[in-house]
């Protein structure tokens, strides 16, 4: 089967989405044990090709599923009661190590992270932890600790990173939805490269505890799902604060927003990314797909025009924060010699940039908010735009091994060439959503970003849901038998 044939495969028999799974359980049409057992079987059957999971908790998940069935039979109802989900392996689950892509023996977490606590409170059954590149640094999910996680649309290519395991698991239908984290596009990039909806919420919308202000405020948790409604349901289930969290935006109603018309919006289409000094060039098929997305928005009644945000030297606020964040995590590893040489390079750089330099980088955020915020409307009647539309990545998903053997500097440059669009919204702490934008001629997924000002999740979700109803991207799934490896890739 060719990659193009895989794109044309629509609605095969397979697992239902998150909302449908919850509904079937509540209506008694299936059981949690059945759903969790099926998920575990799919994961184990795919592990030799996709390699999406680092850890499974099969026995514990089946026991929790049986308990969920007893609660359902007793009439209890919760948003995700009995539904299998996965979390990225940067997330603490009590009794399991949090390797975050690293090699070596790490101790088991003694308590659930806040986001896992909220998942459990919503009734979800966590079947396992998905692969991430080492400390979430790169837009690919490969490493000597676990091998390569592969894209279910074509296993010769990466699903992206760093939430590549979660993206591969959802795109392949192993689980109906999963959590990732996004510090420079690490939810949106793999969502783009696996044909998923990926939400990077406002900073503080989902607690990162026990990681307080992760990566100097760059990183947030976010959902990956096949539909906007499923991503919104997962966002609603896990949103909220821990008492120690420094950022506490007011609550949103994501699922309600997914059912609401967004109204007529003024949307800016921006092709030029912020300055990266990488010479990034937009792939023509990415431009074609995002242009088609802009045309679809115009046909839906929105005012769409090309514009150029004033990013300024926003990279000066990103590099110190990112490298200091890596250094803080790398310094905790019990055996740093097991870390990738590129990680050790980032550790040295981050150590030098800690203290006064990173504080100055964070202080720049106020000016960046003011400058880029002026691009957006301050009120419904004001001037400016409601939403910014950009490509999510400049290139389609690269082949597995594209980054092998590169120095730290060449890895960063090659990464910036492929992914120059996502990271500024991490510096700002504002929300963004990847939506599927189509496929290359070879059948590789392409994504587009809907970006908004502070606390604009509801507008972005409403707009994404309107696009989804028009473009029906959920009707396309990767082939049941992943391609690529058998062809020698």
C-alpha positions as CSV (number, residue, x, y, z in Angstrom):
1,X,0.0,0.0,0.0
2,X,1.4,3.4,-0.9
3,X,1.3,6.5,1.3
4,X,-1.2,8.1,-1.0
5,X,-3.5,5.2,-0.8
6,X,-3.3,5.4,3.0
7,X,-4.6,9.0,2.9
8,X,-7.6,7.9,0.9
9,X,-8.5,5.3,3.5
10,X,-11.6,6.7,5.3
11,X,-13.4,5.5,8.4
12,X,-12.1,2.0,8.7
13,X,-13.4,-0.2,11.6
14,X,-11.5,0.8,14.7
15,X,-11.7,2.5,18.0
16,X,-14.0,5.4,18.6
17,X,-13.0,8.9,19.8
18,X,-12.9,10.2,23.3
19,X,-16.4,11.6,23.6
20,X,-17.9,8.5,21.8
21,X,-16.0,6.2,24.1
22,X,-17.3,7.9,27.2
23,X,-20.8,7.9,25.7
24,X,-20.8,4.2,24.9
25,X,-19.7,3.4,28.5
26,X,-22.3,5.6,30.0
27,X,-25.0,4.0,27.9
28,X,-23.9,0.5,28.7
29,X,-23.0,-0.4,25.1
30,X,-19.5,-1.5,26.1
31,X,-17.4,-1.9,29.3
32,X,-14.3,-0.2,30.5
33,X,-12.6,-3.6,30.6
34,X,-13.4,-4.2,27.0
35,X,-12.1,-0.7,26.0
36,X,-8.9,-0.9,28.0
37,X,-8.2,-4.5,26.9
38,X,-8.6,-3.5,23.3
39,X,-6.3,-0.5,23.7
40,X,-3.6,-2.6,25.4
41,X,-3.8,-5.2,22.6
42,X,-3.5,-2.5,19.9
43,X,-0.5,-1.0,21.7
44,X,1.3,-4.3,22.1
45,X,0.6,-5.2,18.4
46,X,1.9,-1.9,17.1
47,X,4.9,-1.5,19.4
48,X,7.3,-3.3,17.0
49,X,6.5,-0.8,14.3
50,X,5.3,2.5,15.8
51,X,7.1,2.2,19.2
52,X,4.7,4.8,20.7
53,X,5.0,3.8,24.4
54,X,7.8,3.8,26.9
55,X,5.8,2.2,29.8
56,X,2.6,0.2,29.9
57,X,0.6,-0.3,33.1
58,X,-1.5,-3.2,31.9
59,X,-2.4,-4.9,35.2
60,X,-3.1,-1.7,37.0
61,X,-5.2,-0.3,34.1
62,X,-7.3,-3.5,33.9
63,X,-7.9,-3.4,37.6
64,X,-8.9,0.3,37.4
65,X,-11.2,-0.6,34.4
66,X,-13.0,-3.3,36.4
67,X,-13.5,-0.7,39.2
68,X,-14.8,1.8,36.7
69,X,-17.3,-0.8,35.4
70,X,-18.6,-1.3,39.0
71,X,-19.0,2.4,39.4
72,X,-20.8,2.7,36.1
73,X,-23.1,-0.1,37.0
74,X,-23.9,1.7,40.2
75,X,-25.0,4.8,38.3
76,X,-21.9,7.0,38.7
77,X,-21.2,9.3,35.9
78,X,-18.0,11.3,35.2
79,X,-16.7,12.9,32.0
80,X,-14.2,10.1,31.2
81,X,-15.2,7.3,33.6
82,X,-13.6,4.1,32.3
83,X,-12.1,5.6,29.1
84,X,-8.5,4.6,28.3
85,X,-6.0,7.5,27.7
86,X,-2.3,7.9,27.6
87,X,0.1,10.5,29.0
88,X,3.6,11.6,27.9
89,X,6.5,10.3,29.8
90,X,7.4,13.7,31.2
91,X,4.4,13.3,33.5
92,X,4.5,11.7,36.9
93,X,2.4,8.7,37.5
94,X,2.7,7.2,41.0
95,X,4.7,4.0,41.0
96,X,6.3,4.6,37.5
97,X,9.6,6.3,36.6
98,X,9.5,9.5,34.6
99,X,12.3,9.0,32.1
100,X,11.4,11.9,29.8
101,X,13.2,10.3,27.0
102,X,16.4,9.6,29.0
103,X,18.4,6.4,29.4
104,X,19.3,5.0,32.8
105,X,17.6,3.8,36.0
106,X,15.3,6.5,37.5
107,X,13.3,6.1,40.7
108,X,9.5,5.7,40.5
109,X,7.4,8.7,41.2
110,X,5.9,8.7,44.6
111,X,2.8,10.7,43.7
112,X,0.7,11.5,40.7
113,X,1.3,14.9,39.0
114,X,-1.7,17.3,39.2
115,X,-2.7,16.6,35.7
116,X,-2.8,12.9,36.3
117,X,-4.8,13.5,39.5
118,X,-7.3,15.4,37.5
119,X,-7.5,12.7,34.8
120,X,-8.2,10.1,37.5
121,X,-10.8,12.4,39.1
122,X,-12.6,12.6,35.7
123,X,-12.6,8.8,35.7
124,X,-10.0,8.1,33.0
125,X,-7.9,4.9,33.0
126,X,-4.2,5.6,32.1
127,X,-2.9,2.7,30.1
128,X,0.7,3.9,29.8
129,X,3.3,6.6,29.2
130,X,4.3,7.6,25.7
131,X,7.7,8.2,24.2
132,X,9.4,11.6,24.1
133,X,12.7,12.7,22.8
134,X,15.3,13.4,25.5
135,X,14.0,16.2,27.8
136,X,11.6,17.3,25.1
137,X,14.2,19.3,23.1
138,X,13.6,18.3,19.5
139,X,10.8,18.0,16.9
140,X,11.5,14.2,16.5
141,X,11.0,11.3,18.9
142,X,14.1,9.3,18.7
143,X,16.8,8.3,21.2
144,X,19.1,5.6,22.3
145,X,17.0,4.9,25.4
146,X,14.0,3.7,23.4
147,X,14.8,3.8,19.6
148,X,12.6,5.6,17.2
149,X,8.9,6.4,17.4
150,X,7.4,6.2,13.9
151,X,4.6,8.0,12.1
152,X,1.6,5.8,11.4
153,X,1.0,7.6,8.1
154,X,4.4,6.4,6.9
155,X,6.7,4.6,9.3
156,X,9.8,5.9,7.4
157,X,9.0,9.3,8.9
158,X,8.9,10.9,12.3
159,X,5.6,11.8,14.0
160,X,7.3,14.9,15.3
161,X,8.2,15.7,18.8
162,X,8.6,16.0,21.5
163,X,5.1,14.6,22.1
164,X,5.6,12.2,19.2
165,X,4.6,9.1,21.2
166,X,1.3,10.6,22.2
167,X,0.6,11.8,18.6
168,X,1.5,8.4,17.1
169,X,-0.7,6.6,19.6
170,X,-3.8,8.8,18.9
171,X,-3.3,9.0,15.1
172,X,-3.0,5.2,14.9
173,X,-6.1,4.7,17.0
174,X,-4.2,3.0,19.9
175,X,-6.0,5.3,22.4
176,X,-8.8,7.8,21.7
177,X,-6.8,10.8,23.1
178,X,-3.6,11.6,24.9
179,X,-1.8,14.3,26.7
180,X,1.4,15.9,25.5
181,X,3.4,19.0,26.5
182,X,4.4,22.0,24.4
183,X,7.5,24.1,25.2
184,X,8.3,25.1,21.6
185,X,5.5,23.5,19.6
186,X,5.8,20.0,21.1
187,X,2.1,19.4,20.9
188,X,1.3,21.4,17.7
189,X,4.2,20.0,15.6
190,X,3.4,16.3,16.1
191,X,-0.3,17.1,15.7
192,X,0.6,18.7,12.3
193,X,2.7,15.8,11.2
194,X,0.1,13.1,12.2
195,X,-3.2,14.8,11.1
196,X,-4.5,15.6,14.6
197,X,-5.9,18.5,16.6
198,X,-3.4,19.6,19.2
199,X,-4.1,22.4,21.7
200,X,-1.4,24.4,23.4
201,X,-3.5,26.2,26.1
202,X,-2.8,29.4,27.9
203,X,0.1,29.2,30.4
204,X,-1.3,27.9,33.6
205,X,-4.5,26.6,32.1
206,X,-3.4,23.0,32.9
207,X,-1.2,22.6,36.0
208,X,2.4,21.3,35.5
209,X,2.8,20.5,39.2
210,X,5.2,19.2,40.5
211,X,7.1,20.9,37.7
212,X,6.5,24.5,38.7
213,X,6.9,27.0,35.8
214,X,8.4,24.3,33.6
215,X,11.2,25.4,31.3
216,X,11.1,28.9,32.7
217,X,7.5,29.2,31.8
218,X,7.7,28.0,28.2
219,X,6.1,24.6,28.7
220,X,2.5,23.7,29.1
221,X,0.5,20.5,28.9
222,X,-2.0,20.0,26.2
223,X,-4.4,17.5,24.5
224,X,-4.0,15.6,21.3
225,X,-7.1,14.1,19.6
226,X,-8.6,13.4,16.2
227,X,-11.4,16.0,16.7
228,X,-11.9,19.4,18.2
229,X,-14.6,18.1,20.5
230,X,-12.4,15.3,21.8
231,X,-9.5,17.7,22.4
232,X,-11.8,20.2,24.2
233,X,-13.3,17.4,26.4
234,X,-9.8,16.4,27.5
235,X,-8.8,20.0,28.1
236,X,-11.9,20.5,30.3
237,X,-11.1,17.3,32.2
238,X,-7.6,18.3,33.2
239,X,-7.7,22.1,33.3
240,X,-7.2,23.8,36.7
241,X,-4.6,24.8,39.2
242,X,-2.5,23.4,42.0
243,X,-2.1,25.7,45.1
244,X,1.6,26.1,44.2
245,X,1.1,27.1,40.6
246,X,2.3,30.7,39.8
247,X,0.0,31.2,36.8
248,X,-3.8,31.0,37.3
249,X,-5.9,32.2,34.3
250,X,-9.7,32.2,34.8
251,X,-11.5,29.0,33.7
252,X,-12.8,28.4,30.2
253,X,-15.5,26.1,28.9
254,X,-13.7,24.3,26.0
255,X,-16.5,21.8,25.2
256,X,-19.1,24.5,25.1
257,X,-16.9,26.6,22.8
258,X,-16.6,23.6,20.4
259,X,-20.4,23.7,20.0
260,X,-20.6,27.5,19.5
261,X,-20.4,29.5,16.3
262,X,-17.3,31.7,16.4
263,X,-19.1,34.6,14.7
264,X,-17.4,36.6,11.9
265,X,-13.7,37.0,12.7
266,X,-10.9,39.1,11.3
267,X,-8.0,36.6,10.6
268,X,-4.5,37.5,9.6
269,X,-2.5,35.0,7.4
270,X,1.2,35.3,8.1
271,X,3.9,33.5,6.1
272,X,7.0,35.1,7.5
273,X,8.3,33.4,10.7
274,X,10.2,35.2,13.4
275,X,14.0,35.7,12.9
276,X,15.8,32.3,13.4
277,X,19.0,32.8,11.4
278,X,18.4,29.4,9.9
279,X,17.4,30.4,6.4
280,X,14.0,28.6,6.8
281,X,12.1,28.2,3.5
282,X,8.5,27.3,3.3
283,X,7.9,24.0,1.5
284,X,5.5,24.6,-1.5
285,X,3.1,21.9,-0.5
286,X,2.8,23.4,3.0
287,X,2.1,26.8,1.4
288,X,-0.5,25.3,-0.8
289,X,-2.3,23.5,2.1
290,X,-2.3,26.6,4.3
291,X,-3.5,28.8,1.5
292,X,-6.4,26.4,1.0
293,X,-7.1,26.7,4.7
294,X,-7.2,30.5,4.4
295,X,-9.6,30.2,1.5
296,X,-11.9,27.9,3.4
297,X,-12.0,30.4,6.3
298,X,-13.0,33.2,3.8
299,X,-15.7,31.0,2.4
300,X,-17.0,30.5,5.9
301,X,-17.5,34.2,6.1
302,X,-14.4,35.4,7.9
303,X,-12.3,38.4,6.8
304,X,-8.9,37.0,5.9
305,X,-5.9,39.0,4.7
306,X,-2.2,38.6,4.7
307,X,-0.4,40.5,7.5
308,X,3.0,40.5,9.3
309,X,3.1,40.4,13.1
310,X,5.9,42.4,14.7
311,X,7.8,39.6,16.4
312,X,10.9,41.7,17.0
313,X,13.9,39.8,18.5
314,X,11.6,37.4,20.4
315,X,14.3,34.7,20.2
316,X,16.3,36.6,22.8
317,X,13.5,35.7,25.2
318,X,13.4,32.0,24.1
319,X,17.0,30.7,24.0
320,X,18.0,31.4,27.6
321,X,14.7,30.1,28.9
322,X,14.9,26.9,26.9
323,X,18.5,26.1,27.6
324,X,18.2,26.9,31.3
325,X,15.1,24.6,31.5
326,X,17.1,21.8,29.9
327,X,20.0,22.4,32.3
328,X,17.7,22.3,35.3
329,X,16.3,18.9,34.3
330,X,19.6,17.4,33.0
331,X,21.3,18.3,36.3
332,X,18.9,16.0,38.2
333,X,19.8,12.9,36.1
334,X,21.6,10.4,38.3
335,X,24.1,9.6,35.6
336,X,24.6,12.6,33.2
337,X,27.1,10.5,31.1
338,X,24.1,8.6,29.7
339,X,22.6,11.8,28.2
340,X,22.9,12.6,24.5
341,X,26.0,14.8,23.8
342,X,23.6,17.5,22.5
343,X,21.8,17.5,25.9
344,X,25.1,17.9,27.7
345,X,25.9,20.8,25.4
346,X,22.6,22.4,26.3
347,X,23.3,21.7,30.0
348,X,26.6,23.7,29.7
349,X,24.9,26.6,27.8
350,X,22.0,26.7,30.2
351,X,24.3,26.8,33.2
352,X,26.1,29.8,31.8
353,X,22.8,31.6,31.0
354,X,21.2,31.0,34.4
355,X,20.7,33.8,36.9
356,X,20.8,37.3,35.5
357,X,20.6,36.4,31.8
358,X,17.5,34.3,32.1
359,X,15.8,36.8,34.4
360,X,16.4,39.5,31.8
361,X,14.9,37.2,29.2
362,X,11.8,36.7,31.2
363,X,11.5,40.4,31.9
364,X,11.3,41.0,28.2
365,X,8.0,39.2,28.1
366,X,6.1,42.3,29.2
367,X,7.3,44.3,26.2
368,X,6.7,41.3,23.9
369,X,3.1,41.0,25.1
370,X,2.6,44.7,24.4
371,X,4.1,44.7,20.9
372,X,2.6,41.5,19.6
373,X,-0.7,42.1,21.6
374,X,-1.2,45.3,19.5
375,X,-1.7,43.0,16.5
376,X,-4.9,41.7,18.0
377,X,-8.2,43.3,19.0
378,X,-8.4,44.5,22.6
379,X,-12.2,44.5,22.3
380,X,-14.7,43.2,19.8
381,X,-15.2,46.8,18.5
382,X,-11.4,47.6,18.4
383,X,-9.0,47.5,15.5
384,X,-6.7,44.6,14.9
385,X,-7.1,40.9,14.3
386,X,-8.9,38.1,16.2
387,X,-6.8,35.2,15.1
388,X,-3.4,34.7,13.4
389,X,-3.2,31.8,10.9
390,X,0.3,30.4,10.1
391,X,1.8,27.1,9.0
392,X,2.6,25.0,11.9
393,X,5.8,23.8,10.4
394,X,7.8,24.9,7.3
395,X,8.4,21.3,6.1
396,X,6.5,18.0,6.1
397,X,7.6,15.3,8.6
398,X,11.3,14.5,8.0
399,X,12.5,10.9,7.6
400,X,13.5,8.9,10.6
401,X,17.2,9.5,11.3
402,X,17.3,13.0,9.7
403,X,18.9,14.4,12.8
404,X,21.3,11.5,13.6
405,X,24.9,12.4,14.0
406,X,24.4,16.2,14.0
407,X,26.2,18.4,16.4
408,X,24.2,20.5,18.9
409,X,24.5,23.5,16.7
410,X,23.5,21.7,13.4
411,X,20.6,20.1,15.2
412,X,19.3,23.5,16.3
413,X,19.7,25.0,12.8
414,X,18.0,22.0,11.1
415,X,15.2,22.1,13.7
416,X,14.7,25.8,13.1
417,X,14.5,25.2,9.4
418,X,11.7,22.7,9.8
419,X,9.9,24.3,12.7
420,X,10.2,28.1,12.8
421,X,6.6,29.0,13.5
422,X,5.5,27.5,16.8
423,X,7.9,28.6,19.5
424,X,7.0,32.3,19.8
425,X,3.7,31.5,21.4
426,X,5.5,29.6,24.2
427,X,7.5,32.8,25.0
428,X,4.2,34.7,25.1
429,X,2.4,32.0,27.0
430,X,-0.7,32.4,24.8
431,X,-2.9,29.7,23.3
432,X,-2.7,28.1,19.9
433,X,-4.2,25.1,18.1
434,X,-2.9,22.9,15.3
435,X,-5.6,21.8,12.8
436,X,-5.0,19.3,10.0
437,X,-4.5,21.2,6.7
438,X,-4.2,18.2,4.3
439,X,-1.4,16.1,2.9
440,X,1.6,16.2,0.6
441,X,1.5,14.4,-2.7
442,X,3.2,11.5,-0.9
443,X,0.5,11.4,1.7
444,X,2.4,13.0,4.6
445,X,0.3,15.2,6.9
446,X,0.5,19.0,7.0
447,X,-0.9,21.3,9.7
448,X,-1.9,24.9,10.2
449,X,-1.9,27.0,13.4
450,X,-4.7,29.1,14.8
451,X,-3.0,31.5,17.2
452,X,-4.7,34.0,19.5
453,X,-3.9,36.6,22.2
454,X,-4.0,35.9,25.9
455,X,-6.8,33.6,27.1
456,X,-8.4,33.2,23.7
457,X,-8.9,29.4,23.8
458,X,-12.6,29.6,23.4
459,X,-12.4,31.7,20.2
460,X,-9.8,29.4,18.8
461,X,-11.7,26.2,19.7
462,X,-14.9,27.6,18.2
463,X,-13.1,28.5,15.0
464,X,-11.4,25.1,14.8
465,X,-14.7,23.3,15.3
466,X,-16.3,25.3,12.5
467,X,-13.4,24.4,10.1
468,X,-13.6,20.8,11.1
469,X,-17.3,20.7,10.3
470,X,-16.5,22.1,6.8
471,X,-13.3,20.1,6.0
472,X,-14.1,16.8,7.9
473,X,-10.5,16.0,8.5
474,X,-11.4,13.2,11.0
475,X,-12.7,11.1,8.0
476,X,-9.1,10.3,7.1
477,X,-7.0,7.7,9.0
478,X,-3.7,6.1,8.5
479,X,-3.6,2.5,7.1
480,X,-4.4,-0.3,9.6
481,X,-1.1,-1.9,8.8
482,X,1.7,0.8,9.1
483,X,3.8,1.1,5.9
484,X,7.5,1.9,5.6
485,X,9.4,-0.7,7.7
486,X,8.6,-3.6,5.4
487,X,9.9,-1.4,2.5
488,X,13.2,-1.2,4.2
489,X,12.9,2.3,5.6
